[in-house]
């Protein structure tokens, strides 16, 4: 187990995040998920966090993120959703433009779960086993 250190702390914090598309529309393709992986990794880096694992299905995505204690999960989520929605919508993917309107990609809700209840290997395995679209 690798611990990270801050100026006055040692920490090992993980959060499992799930975002669902607006109206639970089936819009994601493998290409879109790869773009989202890159976007999420970049946003995490801005927060001094790390995207440990990522995958998704046609209507939702899962992430396992390591983050420092100074980061509020709600701020991280808002940034992940806002930046990814803006950048993905700019690419004008046909599956998204047909199914979603009004500039929103994500449902306003999200799931955030502490990774302390299950081992990280179990959560990683669960995320890896998502039915990634072809």
TIVEX-592127 format. One line per 2 residues: number of its first residue (from 0); their letters; for each residue y, x, z of C-alpha. Coordinates in nm, 2 decimals, padded with zeros to 4 digits. Last residue first. Layout:
NUM = A = Y,X,Z ~ ...
//
This chain:
133 = XX = -00.19,-01.74,-02.93 ~ -00.08,-01.91,-02.61
131 = XX = -00.15,-01.74,-02.27 ~ -00.39,-01.94,-02.07
129 = XX = -00.31,-01.79,-01.73 ~ -00.58,-01.56,-01.60
127 = XX = -00.34,-01.26,-01.54 ~ -00.13,-01.47,-01.30
125 = XX = -00.44,-01.56,-01.09 ~ -00.56,-01.20,-01.10
123 = XX = -00.22,-01.08,-00.98 ~ -00.22,-01.34,-00.70
121 = XX = -00.57,-01.24,-00.59 ~ -00.48,-00.87,-00.61
119 = XX = -00.17,-00.93,-00.40 ~ -00.38,-01.07,-00.12
117 = XX = -00.31,-01.42,-00.02 ~ -00.08,-01.56,00.25
115 = XX = 00.17,-01.27,00.24 ~ 00.27,-01.32,-00.12
113 = XX = 00.55,-01.54,-00.02 ~ 00.59,-01.83,-00.25
111 = XX = 00.88,-01.94,-00.47 ~ 00.83,-02.25,-00.69
109 = XX = 01.11,-02.37,-00.91 ~ 01.32,-02.68,-00.97
107 = XX = 01.62,-02.72,-01.21 ~ 01.37,-02.74,-01.50
105 = XX = 01.43,-02.45,-01.74 ~ 01.54,-02.41,-02.10
103 = XX = 01.87,-02.60,-02.08 ~ 02.14,-02.58,-02.36
101 = XX = 02.17,-02.95,-02.42 ~ 01.85,-02.99,-02.62
99 = XX = 01.49,-02.90,-02.59 ~ 01.18,-02.99,-02.80
97 = XX = 01.28,-02.89,-03.16 ~ 01.51,-02.60,-03.06
95 = XX = 01.25,-02.46,-02.83 ~ 00.96,-02.46,-03.09
93 = XX = 01.20,-02.33,-03.36 ~ 01.31,-02.02,-03.17
91 = XX = 01.69,-02.00,-03.19 ~ 01.73,-01.65,-03.06
89 = XX = 02.04,-01.74,-02.86 ~ 01.83,-01.99,-02.66
87 = XX = 01.61,-01.70,-02.53 ~ 01.92,-01.50,-02.42
85 = XX = 02.09,-01.79,-02.24 ~ 01.78,-01.93,-02.08
83 = XX = 01.66,-01.58,-01.97 ~ 02.00,-01.50,-01.82
81 = XX = 02.04,-01.83,-01.63 ~ 01.68,-01.86,-01.50
79 = XX = 01.65,-01.50,-01.38 ~ 02.00,-01.50,-01.23
77 = XX = 01.95,-01.83,-01.05 ~ 01.61,-01.71,-00.92
75 = XX = 01.75,-01.38,-00.79 ~ 02.03,-01.56,-00.62
73 = XX = 01.78,-01.80,-00.46 ~ 01.56,-01.51,-00.35
71 = XX = 01.84,-01.36,-00.16 ~ 01.83,-00.98,-00.21
69 = XX = 01.91,-00.75,00.08 ~ 01.54,-00.74,00.18
67 = XX = 01.45,-00.55,-00.13 ~ 01.23,-00.71,-00.39
65 = XX = 00.88,-00.69,-00.54 ~ 00.83,-00.97,-00.80
63 = XX = 00.52,-01.15,-00.90 ~ 00.60,-01.38,-01.19
61 = XX = 00.45,-01.70,-01.33 ~ 00.57,-01.89,-01.64
59 = XX = 00.56,-02.25,-01.74 ~ 00.52,-02.49,-02.04
57 = XX = 00.31,-02.31,-02.30 ~ 00.14,-02.09,-02.05
55 = XX = 00.26,-01.79,-01.86 ~ 00.23,-01.43,-01.76
53 = XX = 00.41,-01.17,-01.55 ~ 00.32,-00.91,-01.30
51 = XX = 00.50,-00.65,-01.09 ~ 00.86,-00.73,-01.20
49 = XX = 01.05,-00.49,-00.98 ~ 01.36,-00.55,-00.77
47 = XX = 01.67,-00.34,-00.75 ~ 01.86,-00.66,-00.83
45 = XX = 01.97,-00.53,-01.18 ~ 01.61,-00.41,-01.22
43 = XX = 01.49,-00.77,-01.17 ~ 01.72,-00.88,-01.45
41 = XX = 01.58,-00.62,-01.69 ~ 01.21,-00.71,-01.60
39 = XX = 01.29,-01.08,-01.65 ~ 01.44,-01.02,-01.99
37 = XX = 01.15,-00.80,-02.10 ~ 00.88,-01.05,-01.98
35 = XX = 01.08,-01.34,-02.14 ~ 01.07,-01.17,-02.48
33 = XX = 00.69,-01.12,-02.45 ~ 00.66,-01.49,-02.35
31 = XX = 00.86,-01.59,-02.65 ~ 00.63,-01.40,-02.88
29 = XX = 00.32,-01.54,-02.72 ~ 00.45,-01.89,-02.78
27 = XX = 00.64,-02.11,-02.53 ~ 00.75,-02.46,-02.62
25 = XX = 00.52,-02.71,-02.45 ~ 00.79,-02.93,-02.28
23 = XX = 00.76,-02.98,-01.91 ~ 01.08,-03.19,-01.93
21 = XX = 01.28,-02.87,-01.89 ~ 01.04,-02.57,-01.88
19 = XX = 00.87,-02.48,-01.55 ~ 00.95,-02.17,-01.35
17 = XX = 00.70,-02.02,-01.10 ~ 00.79,-01.73,-00.87
15 = XX = 00.54,-01.53,-00.65 ~ 00.75,-01.32,-00.40
13 = XX = 00.67,-00.98,-00.27 ~ 00.82,-00.78,00.01
11 = XX = 00.70,-00.44,00.13 ~ 00.99,-00.29,00.34
9 = XX = 01.11,00.01,00.52 ~ 01.46,-00.03,00.66
7 = XX = 01.80,00.13,00.74 ~ 01.91,00.29,00.42
5 = XX = 01.64,00.12,00.22 ~ 01.27,00.22,00.19
3 = XX = 00.99,00.10,-00.02 ~ 00.63,00.08,00.11
1 = XX = 00.33,00.15,-00.11 ~ 00.00,00.00,00.00
//
